[in-house]
Structures are given as structure tokens and as C-alpha cells.
Amino acid sequence: MERSQPPASAYCENQVLSLNIESSHGFLKGRSKVQLQVRALQQPWTLSCGMVAVVVDGAEEAAVTFLKLFDRRFAYQLRADNKIPPWTTDIEDSYINFLQSDQAASLFDQMTNDEYFKFGKDKWHDYESEALLSKELLAAYNAETAAYEALVGHQGKIVPRLLGKVTFDLPPETPVPSNMLDHLQVKGILLQYLPGFTLSELDQHVPQPDWQGVIDEAVRITRVLGDLNILNYDVRPSNFMVVPVVINEYQLFIIDFGWCRLRQAHESDAEWGRAKWQRDEEGAVGLVMQHRLREKGYEYKFEHSLRYLEWAPGEDD
């Protein structure tokens, strides 16, 4: 039988989504559900499906938010990185049949307890690939929400305000055991909407005299992550939002924490320092922007803090 064709997306402009709220803050505090109308899709999608959405129910009607859904079906980059084909309804049928089987719980346990499980298989069935994506996106969601909790004192200042943790159900056409329903649930976060542009687009929106100060602020934000024991593996200019405040004044926000972690209780200063040095979050924005703007004839003056230099690998490492 010919395989079904992958849909472009399950989400579209003007679509109304009914979400369950697991925990909420700000104007959503105390609510268990919210309805959002999608105003714009923020693509390309990598780990999560990002979209600008407006609240269409309750006292907060017309409030503009940014919704991130960790939906394995449309996590395009994650699927590509794992050499998993685009999602189709046939693939979903295979996954649901798997969730209905006795082997589902055992496979999820293996994936959880064997860190090398992913690398020990040469051939993957569709349902195994979907199970892997479900597990990895849950980890990304947990990493992102943990980072926002660690940054609670900085929300609305250098990161967007977290308005709520939400879930979007994908009800199967045939019954699935109750202990497997979580694997058909899309987790997400609802954030403060930031009306701006990414740092990658700096030269298109900001006068050249302001470039130095804007990038300096992005570098400073990476240092705040270190102060709070956060290691972000995905620092790059496109993960900073620049929001105009008044003429020639801008507020910087770092976004996307799906590939980050907090310092573990057992990590020594040397272990943590080496991990931070090897990732070099400061350079991931400062040096990258210096190189990009140099090609445009501008010399950004980047000064590295060298905060973790003492833990850099030596010649004998």
C-alpha cells in the first residue's frame, strides 16, 4: 500500500486551539483551560512549533501571546537530525497500534534507563522513532521549563514571562491504555509575546551606531546564565529577540532553552567550569556577530570575560 503523504502542518492561521493549563502565572493564573487563535506561524520549526496566538476566551480576551508546542509530528529539525522521515497519518497509525500493545511500556522503560539505547539499533520501526521523539521532546520541554523557573527573577527582563505550561491532546480514534495517553499529549509553554526581531537581523533594523551596545547586552545575558548555573547548548544570534523600546533604545531577550541544563548537585567547580568553557556561550553570540558584521565592514569590539579559563582543557587532557 502506498504511504500517505505528510501534511504541511497541523497548525494554521486563524485556527482555534483548546489547551489545558497545567500551571499558570500572570493573567492566566487560576485558569485550567484557555482558547487561543493562531495569528501567525513562526517558522522554521526545530524542536517546537512556535506561533503568535491571541486569547479568545475569558477576561484576557485579545491578549497576544507566543505559544510553543513540543509536537513530535512537526519537530522538523529533530526528525531530520535523527534521520526520521516526515510524519504521516500512516506513521501515526503505527504509533497508536504500538501504544495499544504490551511492548509499549517496556520500550519506554528501555529508552529511559539505557542512555545508549538510541545508538544500539541499526533499523528502526516507525513506532519506535515516534516513541524516541516523544521521549526527547519531553526532555526538551522539561529543560525549557526548568530554565524558566531558574530565571523567574529575570522574566520580563532578559527572558519572556512564562504565562503557563499547557498541554494539547491528540485523541486517538481507537482507545489507548490510560497509562499511555501521556505519549499522545503535546506539551507546550505560553510566553509573553515579544514584538521585535532576532539579533541575526540587527543590521536590517538597528542604526549602526547602536550595534555595539545591543550585542554587548546579548553577551551580558549569557553571563547571567552562568550566574544562575544554566548551561545553554543553543546560544546563537537567532535565539535573541531585540525589542525596540523607544527611538534608538532596545531591550534584549534570550529565548529557546530546549537544549540546556542546570548544574547538577554533584558537579565540581572544575567539571562545571570545563563544560561552560567548552560551550563558550559568550563567544557563540559575541564572536559570531563580530564575524558577520566584519563582512559588512563593521568591527564589533568583543571582549571575552574568560570567566571559565582556569578550567579549560590543558595539553595533557
Residue pairs with C-beta under 8 A, 6 or more apart in sequence:
3 88
3 90
4 88
4 89
4 90
5 88
6 85
6 86
6 87
6 88
7 87
7 88
9 41
9 49
9 74
10 71
10 73
10 74
11 17
11 38
11 41
11 49
11 51
11 69
11 74
12 38
12 41
13 38
13 39
13 40
13 41
14 37
14 38
14 39
15 37
15 38
16 35
16 36
16 37
16 38
16 56
17 35
17 36
17 37
17 38
17 53
17 67
17 168
18 33
18 34
18 35
19 33
19 34
19 35
19 36
19 166
19 167
19 168
19 188
19 190
20 32
20 33
20 166
20 167
20 168
20 169
21 28
21 31
21 32
21 33
21 34
21 164
21 165
21 166
22 164
22 165
22 166
22 167
23 164
23 165
24 30
24 31
24 163
24 164
24 165
25 161
25 162
25 163
25 164
26 161
26 163
27 59
27 60
27 63
27 163
28 34
28 60
28 163
28 164
28 190
31 58
31 164
34 55
34 57
34 58
34 164
34 166
34 190
35 55
35 56
35 57
36 53
36 54
36 55
36 56
36 65
36 67
36 190
37 53
37 54
37 56
38 51
38 52
38 53
38 67
39 51
39 52
39 53
39 54
39 64
40 51
40 52
41 49
41 50
41 51
42 50
42 51
42 52
42 66
43 50
44 76
44 77
45 74
45 75
45 76
45 77
46 75
46 76
46 77
46 78
47 70
47 75
47 77
47 78
47 137
47 140
47 256
47 258
47 259
48 68
48 69
48 70
48 71
48 75
48 137
48 140
48 188
48 258
49 68
49 69
49 70
49 71
49 74
49 75
50 66
50 67
50 68
51 66
51 67
51 69
52 64
52 65
52 66
52 67
52 193
53 64
53 65
53 66
53 67
53 190
54 62
54 63
54 64
54 65
55 61
55 62
55 63
55 65
56 62
64 193
65 163
65 190
65 191
65 192
65 193
66 160
66 190
66 191
66 192
66 193
66 194
67 166
67 188
67 189
67 190
67 191
68 144
68 188
68 189
68 190
68 191
69 168
69 186
69 187
69 188
70 137
70 138
70 140
70 141
70 186
70 187
70 188
70 258
71 137
71 168
71 186
72 78
72 79
72 87
72 130
72 133
72 134
72 137
73 87
73 92
74 87
75 133
75 137
76 86
78 84
78 133
78 136
78 137
79 85
79 86
79 87
79 133
82 129
82 132
82 133
84 124
84 129
84 132
84 133
85 91
90 126
91 126
91 129
91 130
92 130
94 125
94 126
94 127
94 130
95 126
95 127
95 130
95 131
96 172
96 173
96 174
96 176
96 184
97 127
98 104
98 107
98 127
98 128
98 130
98 131
99 172
99 176
99 177
99 180
99 183
99 184
100 174
100 175
100 176
100 177
100 180
104 131
104 177
104 180
104 183
105 179
105 180
107 128
107 131
108 131
108 135
108 183
110 117
111 117
111 118
111 131
111 132
111 135
112 135
114 120
118 132
121 128
124 132
131 183
134 183
137 187
138 187
140 258
140 259
141 187
141 188
141 189
141 258
143 257
143 258
143 259
143 260
143 261
144 189
144 256
144 257
144 258
144 260
145 162
145 165
145 189
146 262
147 230
147 232
147 257
147 260
147 262
148 155
148 159
148 162
148 189
148 257
150 228
150 229
150 230
150 262
151 158
151 159
151 228
151 230
154 224
154 228
155 161
155 162
155 192
156 192
158 221
158 224
158 252
158 253
158 254
159 253
159 254
159 255
160 191
160 192
160 193
160 194
160 241
160 253
160 255
161 191
161 192
162 189
162 190
162 191
162 192
163 190
163 191
163 192
164 189
164 190
165 187
165 188
165 189
165 190
166 187
166 188
166 189
166 190
167 185
167 186
167 187
167 188
168 185
168 186
168 188
169 184
169 185
169 186
170 184
170 185
170 186
171 184
172 184
176 184
194 241
194 243
194 253
194 255
195 243
196 241
196 242
196 243
196 244
196 250
197 204
197 205
197 241
197 242
198 237
198 238
198 239
198 240
198 241
198 242
199 214
199 215
199 218
199 237
199 238
199 240
199 241
199 242
199 252
199 285
199 289
200 236
200 237
200 238
201 242
202 211
202 214
202 215
202 237
202 242
202 289
202 293
203 211
203 293
203 296
205 242
205 244
206 214
206 242
206 250
207 248
208 298
210 248
210 250
211 293
211 298
211 300
212 300
212 301
214 242
214 250
214 252
215 285
215 286
215 289
215 300
215 302
217 250
217 252
218 237
218 240
218 252
218 254
218 285
218 286
218 289
219 282
219 285
219 286
219 302
221 240
221 252
221 254
222 232
222 235
222 254
222 281
222 282
222 284
222 285
223 282
223 305
223 307
225 231
225 232
225 254
225 281
226 276
226 281
226 307
226 308
229 262
229 263
229 272
230 257
230 260
230 261
230 262
230 263
231 260
231 261
231 262
231 263
231 272
231 275
231 276
231 279
231 281
232 254
232 257
232 259
232 260
232 279
232 281
233 259
233 260
233 261
233 279
234 256
234 257
234 258
234 259
234 260
235 254
235 279
235 281
235 284
235 285
236 284
236 285
236 288
237 285
237 288
237 289
237 292
239 254
239 255
239 256
240 252
240 253
240 254
240 255
240 285
241 252
241 253
241 254
241 255
242 250
242 251
242 252
243 250
243 251
243 252
243 253
244 250
245 251
263 272
267 275
269 311
270 311
272 311
273 308
273 310
273 311
274 308
274 311
274 312
274 313
276 307
276 308
276 311
277 308
277 309
277 311
277 312
278 313
282 304
282 305
283 302
283 304
286 300
286 302
286 304
287 302
289 300
289 302
290 299
290 300
290 302
293 299
293 300
294 300
